Amino acid sequence: MTARPAPQDVDLSAPLGALTLPNPLSTASGCAGYGRELARFVPLDALGTVTTKTIMPYPRSGQATPRLAETPSGMLNSIGLQGAGIEHFVRHELPWLAERGARVLVSIAGERLEEFTETAERLNGQPGVVGLELNISCPNVADRGMVFARNPATSYDVVRAVRKSTDPELPVYAKLSPDVTSITEIAAACVQAGADGLSMINTSLGLAIDLDTLRPALAGGAGGLSGPALRPIAVRCVYQVHAAMLAGRIPQVPILGMGGIRTGRDALEFTLAGASGVAVGTALFQDPAAPQRILAELRAELAARGFAKYTDAVGYAHRPCAPVGAPHRPSPTERPS
């Protein structure tokens, strides 16, 4: 048996379109703002990418308060895509991120298809932008019609329109919702429309009752559930979509996995299920320095299982059973793209 690599020798590089990232870790949209607060704890250029909070073409105040509530092993939020709009981001936030060497994955959304394309076009050629994440699945907005990811046809339309309006070299990821009958159908529609990758998953719609007021804990009623309670659902979704890719029902594209990641073990679980990258979200509220710790833990977890490269572990849970302790040595044709 080949000797296991030392953790420091494990290659964590990961692909994003034509770009090779130094590691597969990103922030989940909405959990690190535009990166200013996070930069006090983590050098932004040390992350694979920084995913921004979702940006729309105009300023948006979001939902009324209260809009956060703790739940067992997670939290509910109904922030409602609050933000200053695309012009503020391009003029004030993006230059700041570019100066710090951040590789920026910009999350964008809109109430109508035209708003997605308007925002996407404004980001063409902007420094530091390495990709777009289309938030077609936010569950905590007043207008539930904004959840385009509920339907394959509307998902296709948004991705197709954005893909046509952006630089063909700029990767476009579609962020999917778990609150659908068949996430593989939605994923297939997005990839068919031209998505270069998939972000999986957004929060799941939930509700909590305040036993003092005897009313919903959030002013908006329901909100998005995130945190460790979401992780088994997220891993299931990643596993199902990657399996569909391996079976030829969906063309193979990278998956950015997210949902309750707190440790390197959690990150590895997503990777084995088929994620080519991982994003940390809710954990940042408790431990803003979590990304560097998680990367160190991920190296150790990979090394302990004989993986010399992060990419060798992607989708390994789908392989036929191998002898216990046997290191993974796939051929190039076995590796997910």
C-alpha positions in Angstrom: 0.0 0.0 0.0 1.3 3.4 -0.9 2.3 5.5 2.1 -0.2 8.1 3.1 0.7 11.7 2.4 1.5 14.1 5.1 -1.4 16.7 5.5 0.8 19.5 4.4 1.6 17.7 1.2 -2.1 17.3 0.1 -2.9 19.3 -3.0 -6.1 21.3 -2.3 -6.2 23.0 -5.7 -9.6 23.0 -7.4 -10.9 24.1 -10.8 -13.3 26.9 -11.5 -13.8 27.2 -15.2 -10.4 27.8 -16.8 -9.1 29.0 -13.4 -7.3 26.8 -10.9 -8.1 27.9 -7.4 -5.6 27.4 -4.5 -8.3 25.5 -2.6 -12.0 24.5 -2.9 -13.3 26.6 0.0 -15.7 29.6 -0.5 -18.1 31.6 1.6 -21.8 31.0 1.2 -23.8 33.9 -0.1 -25.3 36.2 2.6 -23.0 35.0 5.4 -20.0 37.3 5.0 -21.5 40.4 3.4 -19.1 41.8 0.9 -16.1 40.5 2.8 -15.1 43.5 4.9 -16.0 42.0 8.3 -14.5 38.6 7.4 -11.2 40.2 6.3 -10.5 41.0 10.0 -10.2 37.3 10.7 -9.3 35.6 7.4 -7.1 36.9 4.5 -9.6 36.9 1.6 -6.9 35.8 -0.9 -6.4 32.6 1.2 -9.9 31.4 0.2 -10.6 29.7 -3.1 -13.3 32.3 -3.7 -15.4 34.8 -1.8 -19.1 34.6 -2.6 -20.8 37.9 -2.0 -24.2 38.5 -0.5 -26.8 38.5 -3.2 -26.8 41.7 -5.3 -29.8 43.1 -7.2 -29.9 45.9 -9.7 -31.3 48.4 -7.2 -31.1 49.0 -3.4 -33.4 46.8 -1.3 -34.3 47.1 2.4 -35.3 43.5 2.9 -37.8 42.1 5.3 -39.1 43.7 8.5 -37.5 42.7 11.9 -37.3 40.3 13.7 -35.7 38.3 10.9 -33.4 35.9 12.6 -34.3 33.0 15.0 -32.3 30.3 16.5 -33.4 26.7 16.0 -32.0 23.3 17.1 -28.7 22.9 15.2 -29.3 25.9 13.0 -31.1 29.1 12.4 -33.9 30.7 10.4 -33.5 33.9 8.6 -35.8 36.1 6.5 -33.3 38.9 5.6 -35.0 39.3 2.2 -32.0 40.1 0.0 -31.2 43.4 1.7 -28.5 45.3 -0.2 -27.3 48.5 -1.7 -27.6 47.5 -5.4 -25.2 46.8 -8.2 -23.9 50.3 -8.7 -22.8 50.6 -5.1 -21.1 47.2 -5.3 -19.2 47.9 -8.5 -18.0 51.4 -7.4 -17.3 50.7 -3.7 -17.1 47.0 -2.8 -15.6 45.3 -5.8 -12.5 47.6 -6.0 -11.9 47.0 -2.3 -12.1 43.2 -2.8 -9.8 43.3 -5.9 -7.2 45.2 -3.9 -7.0 42.3 -1.5 -6.6 39.7 -4.1 -10.0 38.1 -3.5 -11.4 35.9 -6.2 -15.0 37.0 -6.2 -18.0 34.9 -7.1 -20.8 37.4 -7.3 -24.3 36.3 -6.2 -27.0 38.0 -8.2 -30.8 38.0 -8.3 -33.8 39.8 -9.7 -37.5 39.8 -9.5 -37.7 39.5 -13.3 -35.5 37.8 -15.8 -34.4 41.2 -17.2 -33.1 42.2 -13.8 -30.8 39.1 -13.7 -29.4 40.0 -17.1 -29.0 43.8 -16.3 -27.0 42.9 -13.2 -24.9 40.3 -15.0 -24.0 42.7 -17.8 -22.8 45.3 -15.4 -20.3 42.7 -14.0 -18.7 41.9 -17.4 -15.0 42.7 -17.4 -15.0 43.9 -13.7 -11.7 43.2 -11.9 -11.6 40.3 -9.4 -14.8 38.7 -10.7 -14.2 35.0 -11.4 -17.8 33.9 -11.7 -21.5 34.6 -11.2 -23.8 32.7 -8.9 -27.5 33.0 -9.9 -29.6 33.0 -6.8 -32.8 31.6 -8.3 -33.8 29.9 -5.1 -34.0 32.4 -2.2 -36.9 31.2 0.1 -37.0 34.2 2.4 -38.4 37.0 0.2 -41.9 38.4 0.4 -42.6 37.6 -3.3 -42.3 33.8 -3.4 -42.5 34.1 -7.2 -38.8 35.1 -7.1 -38.0 31.4 -6.5 -37.3 30.6 -10.1 -35.7 27.3 -9.1 -39.0 25.7 -8.3 -39.6 25.0 -12.0 -37.3 23.6 -14.7 -38.7 26.0 -17.3 -38.1 29.2 -15.3 -34.7 27.9 -14.1 -33.7 27.3 -17.8 -35.0 30.8 -18.8 -32.9 32.7 -16.2 -29.7 30.7 -16.8 -30.0 30.9 -20.6 -30.6 34.7 -20.5 -27.7 35.3 -18.2 -25.4 33.0 -20.2 -26.2 34.9 -23.4 -25.5 38.3 -21.8 -22.1 37.5 -20.1 -18.6 36.9 -21.2 -18.5 33.3 -22.4 -15.3 32.8 -20.4 -17.0 33.8 -17.1 -18.4 30.8 -15.2 -22.1 31.0 -14.3 -23.3 28.8 -11.4 -27.0 28.3 -10.7 -27.9 28.1 -7.0 -30.6 25.4 -6.4 -33.3 25.0 -3.8 -34.0 21.7 -1.9 -37.7 22.6 -1.7 -38.6 20.9 -5.1 -40.0 17.6 -6.1 -36.9 16.6 -8.2 -33.7 18.5 -7.8 -32.1 16.5 -10.6 -34.7 17.9 -13.1 -33.9 21.4 -12.1 -30.2 20.8 -12.3 -30.6 19.3 -15.7 -32.5 22.3 -17.0 -29.9 24.7 -15.6 -27.0 22.8 -17.3 -28.9 22.5 -20.5 -29.4 26.2 -20.5 -25.6 26.7 -20.2 -24.8 26.7 -16.5 -21.1 26.0 -16.0 -21.7 24.7 -12.4 -24.3 24.3 -9.7 -24.3 25.7 -6.2 -26.1 23.3 -3.8 -28.0 24.1 -1.8 -29.8 27.2 -0.7 -31.7 27.2 2.6 -34.9 25.2 3.1 -38.1 27.0 4.0 -39.0 26.6 7.7 -41.0 28.2 10.5 -40.7 28.7 14.2 -43.3 29.9 16.7 -42.3 32.2 19.6 -44.0 30.8 22.7 -44.0 34.2 24.4 -45.8 36.1 21.7 -47.6 33.0 20.4 -46.8 34.1 16.9 -44.2 33.2 14.3 -40.7 34.2 15.5 -39.9 35.9 12.2 -41.8 39.0 11.1 -42.1 37.5 7.6 -43.5 34.2 9.0 -41.4 31.5 7.3 -37.6 31.8 6.7 -34.7 29.9 5.4 -33.2 27.1 7.5 -29.4 26.9 7.6 -26.8 25.3 9.7 -26.0 21.7 10.7 -29.7 20.6 10.6 -29.6 21.3 6.8 -26.4 19.2 6.1 -27.9 15.7 5.5 -30.4 17.3 3.0 -27.7 19.1 1.2 -25.4 16.1 1.0 -28.4 14.1 -0.4 -29.0 16.7 -3.0 -25.4 16.8 -4.1 -25.2 13.0 -4.2 -28.3 12.7 -6.3 -27.3 15.3 -8.8 -23.7 13.9 -9.1 -25.1 10.4 -9.6 -27.3 11.7 -12.4 -24.2 13.2 -14.0 -22.3 9.9 -13.7 -25.3 8.1 -15.3 -25.3 10.5 -18.2 -28.6 12.1 -17.5 -27.0 15.5 -16.8 -23.7 16.7 -18.4 -20.9 16.8 -15.9 -20.3 20.2 -14.4 -18.7 21.2 -11.0 -20.9 21.4 -7.9 -20.2 23.8 -5.1 -21.6 22.1 -2.0 -22.9 24.0 1.0 -25.3 23.5 4.0 -24.1 23.2 7.6 -20.4 22.8 7.0 -18.5 23.4 10.3 -15.5 21.1 10.0 -13.1 19.5 7.6 -15.0 16.2 8.1 -18.2 18.0 6.9 -16.4 19.4 3.9 -15.0 16.0 3.0 -18.5 14.5 3.2 -19.8 16.9 0.5 -16.7 16.2 -1.6 -17.2 12.4 -1.5 -20.8 13.0 -2.5 -19.7 14.8 -5.6 -18.9 18.4 -4.7 -15.9 19.9 -6.5 -15.9 22.8 -4.0 -17.5 23.7 -0.6 -18.8 26.8 0.9 -19.0 27.8 4.6 -22.0 29.9 5.7 -23.8 29.8 9.1 -20.6 28.7 10.9 -19.1 32.1 10.2 -21.5 33.8 12.6 -20.1 31.8 15.5 -16.5 31.4 14.3 -15.5 33.9 11.5 -12.0 32.3 11.4 -13.6 29.0 10.6 -12.4 28.8 6.9 -8.7 28.4 7.7 -9.4 25.8 10.4 -11.7 23.9 8.1 -9.0 23.9 5.3 -6.4 22.5 7.7 -8.9 19.9 8.9 -9.8 18.9 5.4 -6.1 18.4 4.5 -5.8 16.1 7.5 -8.9 14.1 6.7 -7.8 13.6 3.1 -4.3 12.5 4.1 -5.7 10.1 6.7 -7.6 8.4 3.9 -4.7 8.3 1.4 -5.8 11.1 -0.9 -2.9 13.1 -2.2 -5.1 15.5 -4.1 -8.5 17.0 -3.3 -9.8 16.3 -6.8 -9.1 12.6 -6.3 -11.8 12.5 -3.5 -14.5 14.3 -5.6 -17.4 11.8 -6.0 -15.5 8.9 -4.4 -18.7 7.7 -2.6 -20.1 6.7 -5.9 -17.3 4.3 -6.8 -17.7 0.5 -6.4 -16.6 -0.7 -3.0 -12.8 -1.1 -2.6 -10.9 -3.0 0.1 -10.9 -1.2 3.4 -7.9 1.1 3.6 -7.1 1.0 -0.1 -5.9 4.4 -1.3 -7.8 6.1 -4.1 -5.9 6.2 -7.4 -8.5 7.0 -10.1 -7.5 7.3 -13.8 -8.1 10.7 -15.4 -11.2 9.4 -17.1 -12.7 8.4 -13.8 -12.4 11.9 -12.3 -15.5 14.1 -12.4 -15.0 17.2 -14.6 
